[in-house]
């Protein structure tokens, strides 16, 4: 296998455009075509398909692209180690903006003081996990009921759920809210399909309620609730807006946050995992 062709294919796989990939590689389009064609011949299977003007990777092409990214990353790590800079290098982290700010900020602050460089890719849980599978990210942090079985993982923290209501609402003085207490209420919820919406629908099955608004993101849900659009169900990491209170929701399944990765993990990313795990567990115990 020609590794120049392999790395060129990785760029093509990122863009799925010979025009854009050739420009980034400073090659002519015919030259890039030849490289991809020769790589396909080397592995013995087609690496991409064309439907009209749209290009897409075959399953084999996706595997080759992942391999190319891994080889490139391991090569960079080897060079850094030989130069005595094994702890240097940017870490690519895929996670949601909420988790980054509310869960990871202390660890990121500590790592930043140590000179680590972080590249953040904002993504929902499914996309973040897929970025790790495709070697587009070193790590992912997701909130989910369980971690994907095909990736390495460590649980960072488990949080409950609560209902956010105005201070003057009849449920505001409760020590907990039962699902049936939400009968007839307007709720701000994420649109379907989403894991949180499915959980809300299951929990409130048999309880009549209305959709006040549908929006993605904990912060957006809280903002709409604060504007009087409806009550909302969010996790315990969320702080209620001024004039609102959070009441624990009985029967709601806890949400776990996991850090995900694939082996072998580069030294800077390994250190990030260690710091994040220690930081989150300390916060959860406080």
C-alpha positions in Angstrom: 0.0 0.0 0.0 1.3 3.4 -1.0 1.0 5.7 2.0 1.1 8.9 0.0 -2.0 7.6 -1.8 -3.5 6.6 1.6 -3.1 10.0 3.1 -4.5 11.7 -0.1 -7.5 9.4 0.2 -8.1 10.5 3.8 -8.4 14.1 2.5 -10.7 13.0 -0.3 -12.8 11.1 2.2 -13.2 14.3 4.3 -14.4 16.4 1.4 -16.0 13.8 -0.9 -15.0 16.1 -3.6 -12.0 15.7 -6.0 -12.0 19.4 -6.6 -11.8 20.5 -2.9 -9.4 17.6 -2.0 -7.1 18.3 -4.9 -7.0 22.0 -4.0 -6.1 21.2 -0.3 -3.4 18.7 -1.4 -2.0 21.1 -4.0 -2.5 18.4 -6.7 -4.3 18.4 -10.0 -7.6 16.6 -10.0 -6.4 14.0 -12.6 -3.4 13.3 -10.3 -5.7 12.7 -7.3 -8.0 10.5 -9.4 -4.9 8.4 -10.2 -3.8 8.1 -6.6 -7.3 7.0 -5.4 -7.6 4.6 -8.3 -4.3 3.0 -7.5 -5.1 2.7 -3.8 -8.4 1.0 -4.7 -6.4 -1.4 -6.9 -4.0 -2.1 -4.0 -6.8 -3.0 -1.6 -8.8 -4.8 -4.3 -12.2 -3.2 -3.7 -13.9 0.1 -4.7 -13.5 2.8 -2.2 -16.2 5.2 -3.3 -19.3 5.2 -5.4 -20.9 8.0 -7.6 -24.6 8.7 -7.9 -25.1 11.5 -10.3 -22.8 14.3 -8.9 -22.8 12.9 -5.4 -19.9 10.8 -4.2 -20.0 8.5 -1.1 -17.6 6.1 0.5 -18.2 2.4 0.3 -18.0 0.4 3.6 -14.4 -0.5 2.6 -13.7 3.2 1.8 -14.9 4.2 5.3 -12.6 1.6 6.9 -9.6 2.7 4.8 -10.3 6.4 5.7 -10.3 5.5 9.4 -7.1 3.6 9.0 -5.5 6.5 7.2 -6.4 8.9 10.0 -5.1 6.5 12.7 -1.8 6.0 10.8 -1.3 9.8 10.5 -2.1 10.4 14.2 0.3 7.6 15.3 3.0 9.0 13.0 2.6 12.4 14.6 2.8 10.8 18.1 5.9 8.9 17.2 7.7 12.0 16.0 6.7 13.9 19.1 8.0 11.1 21.3 11.3 10.9 19.5 11.7 14.6 19.9 10.9 14.4 23.6 7.5 16.0 23.2 5.3 13.0 23.9 2.9 15.1 26.0 2.5 17.7 23.3 0.0 17.7 20.5 -3.6 18.9 20.1 -6.4 16.8 21.4 -9.6 16.7 19.4 -12.7 16.4 21.6 -16.2 15.9 20.3 -19.0 16.9 22.7 -21.9 19.1 23.1 -21.5 22.8 24.1 -23.5 22.2 27.3 -21.3 19.3 28.5 -18.2 21.3 27.6 -19.2 24.3 29.7 -21.1 22.6 32.6 -19.1 19.4 33.0 -15.6 19.8 31.5 -14.6 23.4 32.2 -12.6 22.7 35.4 -10.6 20.0 33.7 -10.0 22.1 30.5 -8.8 25.0 32.7 -6.3 22.7 34.4 -5.0 21.2 31.2 -4.8 24.6 29.6 -2.5 25.8 32.4 -0.3 22.7 31.6 0.1 23.7 28.0 -2.3 21.2 26.4 -4.0 22.3 23.2 -7.6 21.4 22.7 -9.7 21.4 19.5 -13.4 21.2 20.2 -15.9 19.7 17.8 -19.4 20.5 18.9 -21.7 17.5 18.2 -24.7 15.6 19.7 -24.1 12.3 21.3 -24.5 10.1 18.2 -22.3 12.3 16.1 -19.6 12.6 18.8 -19.3 8.9 19.2 -19.2 8.5 15.4 -16.4 11.0 15.2 -14.3 8.7 17.5 -15.2 5.6 15.4 -14.0 7.4 12.3 -10.8 8.7 14.0 -12.0 12.3 13.4 -11.8 12.9 17.2 -9.5 11.5 19.9 -12.2 11.6 22.5 -15.9 12.2 22.9 -18.0 13.1 26.0 -21.6 12.2 25.7 -24.7 12.0 27.9 -26.6 8.7 27.5 -28.3 5.9 29.2 -25.4 3.6 28.4 -22.0 3.8 26.6 -21.6 2.4 23.1 -20.2 -1.2 23.3 -17.8 -0.8 20.4 -15.8 2.0 22.1 -13.7 2.2 25.2 -15.4 4.3 27.9 -15.3 5.5 31.4 -18.3 6.9 33.3 -17.7 10.5 34.4 -20.8 11.4 36.4 -24.4 10.4 36.8 -27.1 13.0 37.2 -30.8 12.9 37.9 -33.5 14.9 36.3 -35.8 17.6 37.5 -38.7 19.8 36.4 -38.1 23.5 36.2 -41.2 25.6 37.1 -41.9 29.3 38.0 -41.5 30.2 41.6 -45.3 30.8 41.9 -46.3 27.6 40.3 -48.3 25.0 42.3 -45.4 22.5 42.0 -42.7 24.8 43.1 -43.0 24.0 46.8 -43.0 20.2 46.3 -40.0 18.1 47.4 -40.6 16.0 44.2 -42.8 15.9 41.2 -44.6 12.7 40.1 -45.3 12.2 36.4 -49.0 12.4 37.0 -48.5 15.9 38.5 -47.7 17.2 35.1 -51.2 16.3 33.7 -52.5 19.2 31.6 -49.2 21.1 31.7 -47.4 22.6 28.7 -43.9 21.4 28.3 -40.8 22.6 26.5 -39.2 19.4 25.0 -36.7 18.4 22.4 -38.2 17.4 19.0 -38.4 13.7 18.0 -36.3 11.7 17.4 -34.1 12.3 20.4 -33.1 10.2 23.4 -34.4 12.8 25.9 -37.8 13.2 24.1 -38.2 9.4 24.0 -37.5 9.3 27.7 -40.1 12.0 28.4 -42.7 10.3 26.3 -42.1 7.0 28.1 -42.2 8.6 31.6 -45.4 10.5 30.8 -47.2 7.7 29.0 -50.8 7.9 30.1 -50.4 11.4 31.4 -52.0 14.0 29.2 -49.7 17.0 28.5 -49.2 19.6 25.7 -46.2 20.7 23.7 -45.3 24.3 24.5 -42.3 24.3 22.2 -39.8 21.9 20.7 -36.2 22.9 20.7 -32.8 21.2 21.0 -30.4 21.9 23.8 -30.7 22.2 27.6 -30.0 26.0 27.6 -32.6 26.7 24.9 -35.2 24.6 26.8 -34.5 26.6 30.0 -34.7 29.9 28.1 -38.1 29.1 26.7 -39.3 27.9 30.1 -38.2 31.2 31.6 -40.2 33.1 29.0 -43.4 31.3 30.2 -43.7 29.0 27.2 -44.0 26.0 29.5 -42.4 23.9 32.1 -39.3 21.8 31.1 -37.5 18.6 32.2 -33.8 18.9 32.3 -30.8 17.2 34.0 -29.3 18.2 37.4 -26.4 20.0 35.8 -28.8 22.7 34.6 -29.2 25.7 36.9 -32.8 27.1 36.9 -33.1 30.7 35.5 -34.0 33.5 37.9 -37.5 33.3 39.1 -37.7 29.5 38.6 -37.0 26.5 40.7 -36.0 22.9 40.0 -37.9 20.1 41.6 -36.7 16.4 41.4 -38.8 14.3 39.0 -39.8 11.0 40.4 -39.2 7.9 38.2 -37.0 9.7 35.7 -34.0 7.6 34.7 -30.6 9.1 35.5 -28.4 10.3 32.7 -24.7 9.2 32.7 -21.9 11.2 31.1 -19.2 9.0 29.5 -15.8 9.8 27.9 -15.2 7.6 24.8 -12.1 6.7 22.9 -10.4 4.0 20.8 -7.2 2.3 21.5 -4.3 3.1 21.0 -4.8 6.4 22.7 -2.1 9.1 22.3 -0.4 10.3 25.5 -2.0 13.9 25.5 -5.4 12.4 25.1 -4.7 9.8 27.9 -3.7 12.6 30.2 -6.9 14.5 29.3 -9.0 11.4 30.2 -7.3 11.1 33.6 -7.8 14.7 34.5 -11.4 14.8 33.3 -12.3 11.6 35.3 -10.7 13.0 38.5 -12.3 16.4 38.0 -15.8 15.0 37.4 -15.7 12.5 40.2 -14.5 15.2 42.6 -17.4 17.4 41.5 -19.9 14.6 41.8 -18.7 13.9 45.4 -18.9 17.5 46.5 
